[in-house]
């Protein structure tokens, strides 16, 4: 194959250690609530939710004209109907929601731009022209070409509207969720009645969240939780008559006890450090929950060399399982491949539980192996799921969409930090292709079935360790000619003296030459034969460190 016809490979990014989590969130159920408790929670949530809706509408009207003065005016107006602390929590949540909508708006614009580029390129090609792996080809028929021109016009119109809204600072926000709002128009498919949908809609629009305050009693004056689990709420001014404790507070009959990180939470509360709380109702189950959260200082990641010192676990992420393989610090596979399956069908809670269970199994196995890091691919399929790029490959797009890249990375980083493991992210380019090419067949045995995903796990681990994905360099042939094929290169392109004659591999060869003391032709020939035999035997030793040095 000519050099100009070879496939141009993209640049491989360097691996890096992922930063640890920046916050902690715990959740516990509020059990044994009395009817009076539920009534008070519903009234408070409904009242504060209406204030939050009005504040969000005011913030959206301000758009890019928002300033400190407008924020202070909004907060002052909310304080009259609640309290200064409730008003601060509502305005902060409003600002966060508006900023999130702006980021989503930018991502939507970028997706539309990618679709327009793809359609424009494919429409400019002749009908039936084949595409490449980097760019799609022309459309198959005139009918398909015509329909794509109509879709291009629609996308260009949406893009113009989205750009105009972004320049004007206009965002579209739905308190309660756009998906639940659209469900109202198709209740039979969702298997809901109008009453059930209305109950869910109202519960999603309630507001029962309070930010923490460092230095205040138990870290929060609005929703206060004592170390023994007693929950008290500062009632808004219009509902102060419902208080059952001093200073306009209502104390619930239920007590909480965090099973996970409970001691960490108790230490923080007793030290009066800031803790934020949120109370919400799961309408489907009819249960109330309380979530505690707080920020933690950014955990300093260990150096990459320290993470590689004890080897790594290479994990290949797939739509239904993790394929993991253990590698030592020299990049050699150890033991058997491991697969951790999960099922991403069903509800969101079920999918999240499946991911957490699979990650827990990976972490337990990694701890038992004694490694210090887990290597994963830094995947992002945002631009790979568009219909314009893959066309009729609907099943392939569904497969890519099913891989939980974002949630997996967030969960894995958070859970690994609790077990003392580090996460090394690597470039995902060519891991499956090169792993299957160099590792699938050599490691397959009658008792070991190697899949393409298992081989990709080895490729990911080797890239995290800083080694090339290809296997070790083969030893030299039994003679110096090329009768058995060209000999593989033993030195890297940057090593000095790589074209010269190799010196003896051991000091024993030098000692043998010195002991002979002869300078004749037969002595020289005998010494050379000894050196060559020693070198040949030495280079075939299956030593992982030696093989790594030769590969470099």
C-alpha positions in Angstrom: 0.0 0.0 0.0 1.3 3.4 -0.9 2.1 5.8 1.9 -0.4 8.4 0.7 -3.2 5.7 0.7 -2.7 4.7 4.3 -5.3 5.6 6.8 -4.4 8.9 8.6 -4.7 8.2 12.4 -5.7 11.0 14.7 -3.4 12.2 17.5 -3.9 10.1 20.7 -4.4 12.2 23.8 -2.3 11.5 27.0 -4.0 9.7 29.9 -4.8 11.6 33.0 -6.0 11.0 36.5 -9.6 12.1 36.9 -10.4 14.6 39.7 -12.3 13.3 42.7 -15.9 14.3 43.6 -16.6 17.8 44.9 -19.6 17.1 46.9 -21.5 14.5 49.0 -25.2 13.7 49.0 -27.0 11.3 51.4 -30.7 10.3 51.4 -33.0 8.8 54.0 -36.7 8.1 54.2 -38.9 10.1 56.5 -40.9 7.2 58.1 -43.9 7.3 60.4 -45.1 10.7 59.4 -48.5 11.7 60.9 -51.3 13.1 58.7 -50.6 16.5 60.2 -46.9 16.3 59.2 -47.8 15.5 55.6 -50.4 18.3 55.5 -47.8 20.8 56.7 -45.2 19.6 54.2 -47.6 19.8 51.3 -48.7 23.4 52.3 -45.1 24.6 52.7 -44.0 23.0 49.4 -46.9 24.4 47.5 -46.5 27.9 48.9 -42.8 28.1 48.3 -43.2 26.4 44.9 -45.5 29.2 43.7 -42.9 31.8 44.9 -40.1 29.9 43.0 -42.2 29.8 39.8 -42.8 33.6 40.0 -39.1 34.2 40.7 -38.0 32.1 37.8 -40.4 33.9 35.4 -38.9 37.2 36.6 -35.4 36.0 36.1 -36.2 34.9 32.5 -37.7 38.3 31.8 -34.5 40.0 32.9 -32.5 37.9 30.5 -29.0 39.3 29.9 -30.0 42.5 31.8 -29.7 40.7 35.2 -27.7 42.6 37.8 -27.1 42.7 41.5 -29.8 45.3 41.9 -32.5 43.2 40.1 -31.5 40.2 42.2 -31.8 42.2 45.4 -35.2 43.5 44.4 -36.5 39.9 43.6 -35.1 38.6 47.0 -36.8 41.5 48.8 -40.1 40.7 47.2 -39.9 37.0 48.2 -38.9 37.8 51.8 -42.3 39.3 52.4 -44.1 36.0 51.6 -41.6 33.7 53.3 -38.4 34.7 55.1 -34.9 36.0 54.1 -33.4 32.5 54.2 -36.1 30.9 52.2 -35.8 33.8 49.7 -32.1 33.3 49.4 -32.5 29.6 48.7 -35.2 30.3 46.1 -33.2 32.9 44.2 -30.0 30.7 44.2 -32.0 27.8 42.8 -33.4 30.1 40.1 -30.0 31.3 39.1 -28.7 27.7 38.9 -31.7 26.7 36.8 -31.3 29.6 34.4 -27.6 28.9 34.0 -28.3 25.3 33.3 -30.8 26.2 30.6 -28.2 28.5 29.0 -25.7 25.6 28.8 -28.4 23.3 27.4 -29.3 25.9 24.8 -25.6 26.1 23.7 -25.4 22.3 23.4 -28.7 22.4 21.3 -27.2 25.0 19.0 -24.0 22.9 18.6 -26.1 19.8 17.8 -28.0 21.7 15.1 -24.9 23.1 13.6 -23.4 19.5 13.4 -26.6 18.3 11.7 -26.6 21.1 9.2 -23.0 20.5 8.3 -23.6 16.8 7.7 -26.7 17.3 5.6 -25.0 20.0 3.5 -22.0 17.7 2.8 -24.1 14.7 1.9 -26.4 16.7 -0.3 -23.4 18.1 -2.2 -22.3 14.6 -3.2 -23.6 12.6 -6.2 -26.3 10.1 -5.6 -25.0 6.7 -4.5 -21.4 7.8 -3.8 -19.8 5.7 -1.1 -18.7 7.3 2.1 -15.7 6.7 4.4 -15.4 6.1 8.1 -14.8 9.8 8.6 -17.6 11.2 6.4 -20.8 9.8 5.1 -21.5 9.4 1.4 -24.2 10.6 -0.9 -27.9 9.6 -0.6 -29.2 6.5 -2.3 -32.1 7.9 -4.3 -33.7 11.1 -5.5 -36.5 10.7 -3.1 -34.3 10.5 -0.1 -32.2 13.4 -1.4 -35.4 15.5 -1.6 -36.6 14.6 1.9 -33.2 15.5 3.3 -33.4 18.9 1.6 -36.6 19.6 3.5 -35.0 18.4 6.7 -32.0 20.7 6.1 -34.4 23.7 5.7 -36.1 22.8 9.0 -32.9 22.5 10.9 -31.6 25.8 9.5 -34.8 27.5 10.6 -34.4 26.0 14.1 -30.8 27.0 14.2 -31.6 30.6 13.3 -34.3 30.7 16.0 -32.0 29.2 18.7 -29.2 31.7 17.8 -31.5 34.6 18.0 -32.9 33.5 21.4 -29.4 33.0 22.7 -28.3 36.5 21.6 -31.4 38.0 23.2 -30.9 36.0 26.5 -34.2 34.1 26.1 -34.3 30.6 27.6 -37.2 28.1 27.8 -37.6 26.5 31.2 -40.4 24.3 32.5 -40.6 23.9 36.3 -41.6 20.3 36.8 -39.9 19.0 33.7 -40.7 19.1 30.0 -41.1 15.4 29.7 -43.8 15.2 32.4 -45.5 18.2 30.8 -45.7 16.4 27.5 -46.9 13.3 29.2 -50.2 15.2 29.9 -51.0 15.0 26.2 -50.6 11.2 26.0 -51.9 9.8 29.3 -53.0 6.3 27.9 -49.5 5.5 26.7 -48.1 6.5 30.1 -50.8 4.4 31.9 -51.8 7.4 34.0 -55.1 9.0 34.8 -55.4 12.8 34.9 -55.6 12.8 38.7 -52.4 10.8 39.0 -50.6 13.0 36.5 -51.8 16.1 38.3 -50.5 14.8 41.6 -47.0 14.1 40.1 -47.0 17.5 38.4 -47.8 19.4 41.5 -45.2 17.4 43.6 -42.5 18.2 41.1 -43.2 21.9 41.3 -43.0 22.1 45.1 -40.0 23.7 46.7 -38.6 22.3 49.9 -34.9 22.9 49.8 -32.6 25.1 52.0 -29.0 25.9 51.6 -26.6 25.3 54.5 -25.0 28.1 56.6 -21.6 27.6 58.2 -21.5 28.7 61.9 -25.3 28.4 62.4 -26.7 25.8 64.7 -26.4 22.4 63.1 -25.3 24.0 59.9 -28.8 25.1 58.7 -31.4 27.4 60.2 -34.2 26.8 57.7 -34.4 23.0 57.7 -32.6 21.9 60.9 -31.7 18.3 61.6 -30.2 17.5 65.0 -27.5 14.9 65.5 -30.1 12.5 67.0 -32.2 12.8 63.7 -35.0 15.3 64.7 -36.2 17.3 61.7 -37.5 20.9 62.1 -38.7 23.3 59.5 -38.9 27.1 59.7 -42.3 27.9 58.4 -42.9 30.8 56.0 -44.7 33.8 57.4 -48.2 33.0 56.0 -48.0 29.5 57.5 -46.5 30.4 60.9 -49.8 29.6 62.7 -49.1 25.8 62.0 -46.0 25.8 64.2 -45.7 23.3 67.0 -42.4 24.5 68.4 -40.8 27.8 69.3 -39.9 30.6 66.9 -42.3 29.5 64.2 -40.8 26.1 63.7 -42.5 22.8 62.9 -40.9 19.6 64.2 -41.7 16.4 62.3 -42.6 13.2 64.2 -40.2 11.2 62.0 -36.5 10.9 62.8 -33.8 10.1 60.3 -30.6 8.0 60.6 -28.3 8.0 57.6 -26.9 4.5 57.1 -24.3 5.6 54.6 -21.7 8.1 55.8 -23.8 8.7 58.8 -20.8 9.4 61.1 -19.4 11.9 58.6 -22.7 13.7 58.6 -23.0 13.7 62.4 -19.5 15.1 62.8 -20.3 17.9 60.4 -23.6 18.8 62.1 -22.0 18.8 65.6 -19.3 21.2 64.3 -22.0 23.5 62.9 -20.7 23.2 59.4 -22.9 24.0 56.4 -25.3 21.2 55.3 -28.0 21.7 52.6 -31.3 19.7 52.9 -34.1 18.9 50.4 -37.4 17.2 51.2 -39.4 15.6 48.3 -42.3 13.2 47.8 -42.1 10.1 45.7 -45.6 10.1 44.4 -45.4 6.7 42.8 -44.4 5.0 46.1 -46.1 7.5 48.5 -42.9 8.1 50.5 -41.2 11.2 51.7 -37.4 11.5 51.6 -34.8 13.9 53.0 -31.5 14.5 51.1 -28.5 16.0 52.9 -25.6 17.4 50.8 -22.5 19.4 51.3 -19.4 20.5 49.5 -16.1 18.9 50.2 -12.6 20.3 49.3 -11.3 19.1 46.0 -9.4 15.8 46.6 -5.8 16.1 45.4 -5.3 13.3 42.9 -2.2 11.1 43.1 0.5 11.4 40.4 0.0 9.3 37.3 3.2 7.3 38.1 1.9 6.4 41.5 -1.4 5.2 40.0 0.6 3.0 37.7 2.9 1.6 40.3 0.8 -1.5 41.2 -0.8 -2.0 37.8 -4.3 -1.1 36.7 -7.7 -2.6 35.8 -8.6 -1.9 32.2 -12.4 -1.5 31.8 -14.2 -1.4 28.5 -17.7 0.1 28.7 -20.4 -1.5 26.7 -24.2 -1.3 26.4 -24.9 -4.2 28.7 -21.6 -5.1 30.6 -18.2 -4.0 31.7 -15.3 -6.0 30.3 -12.4 -5.8 32.7 -8.8 -7.2 32.6 -6.0 -6.8 35.2 -2.6 -5.7 34.0 0.7 -5.5 35.9 2.8 -2.3 35.8 4.7 -3.6 32.7 1.4 -4.0 30.7 1.2 -7.8 30.9 -2.3 -9.3 31.3 -2.8 -11.3 34.5 -5.4 -13.9 35.1 -8.7 -14.3 33.4 -11.0 -11.6 31.9 -13.9 -10.5 34.0 -17.4 -9.3 32.9 -19.8 -7.4 35.0 -23.3 -7.4 33.5 -26.1 -4.9 34.0 -29.6 -4.3 32.5 -30.4 -0.8 31.4 -34.1 -1.4 30.6 -36.9 -0.3 32.8 -37.2 2.8 34.9 -34.4 5.4 35.7 -34.1 4.1 39.2 -33.7 0.6 38.0 -31.0 1.6 35.5 -29.1 3.6 38.2 -29.2 0.7 40.6 -27.9 -1.6 37.9 -24.9 0.7 37.2 -24.1 1.1 40.9 -24.2 -2.6 41.4 -21.9 -3.3 38.5 -19.5 -0.6 39.6 -19.5 -2.0 43.1 -18.4 -5.4 41.8 -15.6 -3.8 39.7 -14.3 -1.9 42.8 -14.4 -4.9 45.1 -12.4 -6.9 42.5 -9.9 -4.1 42.0 -9.4 -3.9 45.8 -8.8 -7.7 46.0 -6.2 -7.4 43.2 -4.3 -4.8 45.0 -4.2 -2.2 42.2 -4.3 1.5 42.8 -6.2 2.7 39.7 -8.9 1.7 37.2 -8.5 2.8 33.6 -11.6 3.8 31.6 -12.2 5.4 28.2 -13.0 9.1 28.2 -16.1 8.6 26.1 -18.4 11.3 24.7 -21.1 10.2 22.2 -22.8 13.6 22.0 -21.9 14.1 18.3 -22.2 10.4 17.4 -25.9 9.8 18.1 -27.3 12.2 15.5 -29.5 10.8 12.8 -27.8 12.9 10.2 -24.4 11.1 10.8 -25.5 7.5 10.8 -28.7 7.7 8.7 -30.6 4.5 8.6 -28.4 2.8 11.3 -31.1 3.2 13.9 -30.1 0.2 15.9 -26.5 1.4 16.0 -27.6 4.8 17.3 -29.7 3.1 19.9 -26.7 1.1 21.0 -24.5 4.2 21.4 -27.3 6.0 23.3 -27.6 3.0 25.6 -24.0 3.3 26.9 -24.2 5.2 30.1 -21.1 7.3 29.6 -21.9 10.4 31.7 -23.6 8.7 34.6 -21.0 5.9 34.6 -18.1 8.3 34.9 -19.8 10.3 37.7 -20.7 7.2 39.6 -17.4 5.5 39.2 -15.4 8.6 40.3 -17.6 9.1 43.3 -17.6 5.5 44.4 -13.9 5.0 43.7 -13.0 7.9 45.9 -14.7 6.2 48.8 -12.6 3.1 48.4 -9.2 4.8 47.9 -8.9 4.0 44.1 -8.0 6.4 41.4 -9.6 6.7 37.9 -7.3 7.1 34.9 -9.1 8.3 31.7 -7.6 7.4 28.4 -8.3 8.4 24.8 -10.8 5.9 23.3 -9.4 6.0 19.8 -8.8 2.5 18.2 -8.9 0.6 21.5 -11.4 -2.0 20.3 -9.8 -2.4 16.9 -6.1 -2.6 18.1 -7.0 -4.7 21.1 -8.8 -7.3 19.0 -5.9 -7.2 16.5 -3.0 -7.7 18.9 -4.5 -9.5 22.0 -7.7 -11.4 21.2 -6.1 -14.4 19.3 -2.9 -14.8 21.4 -4.8 -15.0 24.7 -7.6 -17.3 23.5 -7.3 -20.9 24.6 -9.7 -23.9 24.6 -10.7 -22.9 28.1 -10.6 -19.1 27.7 -12.9 -17.4 25.3 -11.6 -13.9 24.5 -14.1 -11.4 23.1 -13.3 -8.2 21.3 -14.4 -6.3 24.5 -12.0 -8.3 26.7 -9.1 -7.4 24.3 -10.2 -3.7 24.4 -9.9 -3.8 28.2 -6.2 -4.8 27.8 -5.7 -2.0 25.3 -7.2 0.5 27.6 -5.1 -0.7 30.5 -1.9 -0.6 28.4 -2.6 3.0 27.2 -3.2 4.1 30.8 0.2 2.6 31.8 1.9 4.5 29.0 2.7 1.4 26.9 1.8 0.9 23.2 -1.2 -1.3 22.6 0.7 -3.8 20.4 2.2 -6.9 21.9 5.9 -7.3 22.8 8.5 -7.4 20.1 9.2 -10.9 18.7 12.6 -12.5 19.4 15.1 -12.8 16.5 15.1 -15.7 14.1 17.4 -18.7 14.4 19.7 -17.2 11.6 20.4 -13.7 10.5 18.9 -13.9 7.0 15.3 -12.9 6.3 14.2 -16.3 5.2 11.5 -16.4 7.9 10.4 -12.8 7.2 11.6 -9.4 8.1 12.8 -9.1 11.7 10.9 -6.7 13.9 12.5 -3.5 15.2 13.8 -3.9 18.8 14.4 -0.2 19.5 12.3 2.9 19.3 12.7 5.5 16.6 14.4 7.9 19.1 16.9 5.6 20.6 20.5 6.4 19.8 22.7 3.7 18.2 19.7 1.6 17.1 21.3 1.0 13.7 24.6 -0.2 15.2 25.8 -3.7 16.2 24.2 -4.8 19.5 26.6 -5.4 22.4 26.7 -8.6 24.3 23.6 -9.0 26.4 25.4 -10.2 29.6 28.7 -9.6 31.4 29.3 -13.4 31.2 30.1 -12.9 27.5 32.8 -10.4 28.3 34.2 -12.6 31.0 34.4 -15.6 28.6 36.2 -13.4 26.1 38.8 -12.3 28.7 39.4 -15.8 30.0 40.3 -17.2 26.6 43.3 -14.9 26.2 43.6 -16.0 22.5 43.7 -13.7 19.6 43.6 -16.4 16.9 40.9 -16.9 14.4 39.6 -20.0 16.0 39.4 -18.4 19.4 37.7 -15.3 18.0 35.2 -17.5 16.2 34.6 -19.5 19.4 34.0 -16.4 21.4 31.6 -14.9 18.9 29.6 -18.2 18.9 29.4 -18.1 22.7 28.2 -14.5 22.8 25.6 -15.1 20.1 24.2 -18.2 22.0 24.0 -16.3 25.2 22.3 -13.4 23.6 19.8 -15.6 21.9 19.0 -17.4 25.1 18.7 -14.2 27.1 16.4 -12.5 24.7 13.9 -15.3 24.9 13.5 -15.1 28.6 9.8 -14.3 29.4 10.7 -11.5 31.8 8.0 -8.7 31.8 10.5 -5.9 32.7 12.9 -6.9 30.0 10.1 -7.2 27.4 8.9 -3.7 28.3 12.4 -2.2 28.0 12.9 -3.9 24.6 9.5 -2.6 23.4 10.5 0.9 24.3 
